[in-house]
Amino acid sequence: MSRVHLFEIADFKWFPQFLRNYLTDFLQFLSNKTKLYKPIITVIEKGLDLCKTNQIIDLASGGGGGLLWLNSELQQTNPDLKILLTDYFPNITAFEFTKKQANNIEYVSNSVDARNVPKNLKGLRTQFLSFHHFKPIDAKLILQNAIDSNTAIAIFEAQERTIPSILAMLFSPISVLVTTPFIKPFKIGRIIFTYLIPIIPIVTLWDGIVSSLRTYSVKEMTELVNQLDNKDDFYWDINRIKSGPGAILYLLGTPKNITK
């Protein structure tokens, strides 16, 4: 199945920020409750170890809440771990809520572009469930910027461009309906736009299916890397790892020569 870069509704600038926040809140709640990232803990630990850092610079964080369970697990082997949340459309309310749940999590309040990360943000760059949002030209810019900055990068996608993955997305509206009352902080708007005016379930369904169709395969991520300048200055680990009934696709790039 060829990659198709259809539109995701939440990507449009006209889509209200508060509705976009409700969508990311749902995804992060689900990832924590299902321990979605458990299989890739060793990949992140490897990245932190190889680039000799205890800081994660998370790009396209959404609300950042999806990292809470993962953070608690990583701290068991890296008690000095620090996580910095960033986003092109920063959700400050959600960032604040996430920060209150873990004293080692901070955030950048201004917009941060994953294609051109400020040089003062140093650490292992991560992207969770967001790389598929970028067309190939922009995806390469993200990776090239990491190389040019001699900074490690780890990318994770929890959906695939397969029939089973697409079919699984058909159940996402049910998940939204079931989990919404338990998502914190409680917001009456989330209830209204889930049950009375069901924008959130509808957008979750469409964007979920499109996310699968947009996802880069292991082969395609490898091809992206092969088009980069100075790619041989990095070690690359690009693979697929089992996670529950599905899988997580990941890319880990680490500099061969670490500079402080």
Residue pairs with C-beta under 8 A, 6 or more apart in sequence:
1 161
1 162
1 163
1 213
3 161
3 213
3 214
3 215
3 216
3 217
3 220
4 213
4 214
5 135
5 214
6 210
6 213
6 214
7 210
8 133
8 206
8 207
8 210
8 211
8 214
9 15
9 203
9 206
9 207
10 19
10 20
10 23
10 203
10 207
11 133
17 89
17 91
18 189
19 193
19 199
19 200
19 203
20 89
20 91
21 63
21 91
21 93
21 94
22 187
22 189
22 190
22 193
22 194
22 200
23 200
23 203
23 204
23 207
24 62
24 63
24 91
24 94
25 63
25 65
25 94
25 183
25 190
26 175
26 176
26 179
26 180
26 183
26 200
26 204
27 62
27 66
27 129
28 62
28 63
28 64
28 65
28 66
28 67
28 68
29 65
29 179
29 182
29 183
30 36
30 175
30 179
31 37
31 66
31 69
31 128
31 129
31 158
32 65
32 66
32 68
32 69
33 179
34 244
35 69
36 66
36 158
36 243
36 244
36 248
37 66
37 69
37 70
37 128
37 156
37 248
38 73
38 243
39 241
39 242
39 243
39 248
40 156
40 241
40 243
40 248
40 250
41 70
41 73
41 74
43 154
43 156
43 237
43 241
43 250
43 252
44 56
44 70
44 74
44 124
44 126
44 154
45 74
45 77
45 78
46 237
46 252
47 124
47 152
47 154
47 252
47 254
48 54
48 56
48 74
48 78
48 81
48 124
50 152
50 235
50 254
51 123
51 124
51 151
51 152
51 254
51 255
51 258
52 258
53 122
53 123
53 124
53 152
54 78
54 80
54 81
54 82
54 123
55 81
55 82
55 83
55 84
55 122
55 123
55 124
56 81
56 82
56 83
56 84
56 123
56 124
56 125
56 126
57 84
57 86
57 117
57 121
57 122
57 123
57 124
57 125
57 126
58 64
58 67
58 83
58 84
58 85
58 86
58 125
58 126
58 127
58 128
59 86
59 87
59 112
59 114
59 117
59 125
59 126
59 127
59 130
59 142
60 86
60 87
60 88
60 114
60 127
60 128
60 130
60 133
61 67
61 85
61 86
61 87
61 90
61 95
61 107
62 87
62 91
62 94
62 130
63 91
63 94
63 95
63 97
63 98
64 83
64 85
64 91
64 94
64 95
64 98
64 99
64 105
64 107
65 94
65 97
65 98
65 101
66 128
66 129
67 83
67 85
67 98
67 105
67 128
68 98
68 101
68 102
71 81
71 83
71 102
71 104
71 105
72 102
74 81
75 81
75 104
81 104
82 104
82 105
82 106
82 123
83 102
83 104
83 105
83 106
84 105
84 106
84 107
84 108
84 121
84 123
85 95
85 98
85 105
85 106
85 107
85 108
86 107
86 108
86 112
86 117
86 121
87 111
87 112
88 111
88 112
88 113
88 114
89 111
90 107
90 108
90 109
90 110
90 111
90 112
92 107
92 109
95 107
95 109
96 107
97 184
97 185
98 105
98 107
99 105
99 106
99 107
108 121
112 118
112 121
114 127
114 130
114 134
114 142
114 145
115 134
115 138
115 141
115 142
115 145
116 141
116 145
117 125
117 145
117 146
117 149
117 151
119 149
122 151
123 151
124 151
124 152
124 153
124 154
125 146
125 151
125 152
125 153
125 154
126 153
126 154
126 155
126 156
127 142
127 153
127 154
127 155
127 156
128 156
128 158
129 156
129 157
129 158
129 159
129 211
131 139
131 142
131 155
131 157
131 216
131 251
132 157
132 159
132 211
132 214
132 215
132 216
133 214
134 142
136 224
139 216
139 224
140 224
140 227
140 228
142 153
143 153
143 224
143 225
143 228
143 253
144 228
144 229
146 152
146 153
146 253
147 228
147 229
147 230
147 231
147 233
147 234
147 253
148 230
150 233
150 255
150 257
150 258
150 259
151 255
152 252
152 253
152 254
152 255
153 251
153 252
153 253
154 250
154 251
154 252
154 253
155 221
155 250
155 251
155 252
156 248
156 249
156 250
157 215
157 216
157 248
157 249
157 250
158 243
158 246
158 248
159 165
159 168
159 169
159 208
159 211
159 212
159 215
159 246
160 212
160 215
160 217
160 240
160 246
160 247
160 249
161 212
161 213
161 214
161 215
161 217
162 212
164 246
165 212
165 215
165 246
166 209
166 212
166 213
168 245
168 246
169 205
169 208
169 209
169 211
169 212
170 205
170 209
172 201
172 204
172 205
172 208
173 198
173 201
173 202
173 204
173 205
175 204
176 194
176 200
176 201
176 204
177 194
177 195
177 201
180 190
180 191
180 194
180 195
180 200
181 191
183 190
190 200
193 199
193 200
194 200
194 201
215 249
216 224
216 249
217 249
218 238
218 239
218 240
218 249
221 238
221 249
221 251
222 236
222 238
225 231
225 236
225 238
225 251
225 253
233 255
233 256
233 257
234 253
234 254
234 255
234 256
235 253
235 254
235 255
235 256
236 251
236 252
236 253
237 250
237 251
237 252
237 253
238 250
238 251
238 252
239 249
239 250
240 247
240 248
240 249
240 250
241 247
241 248
241 250
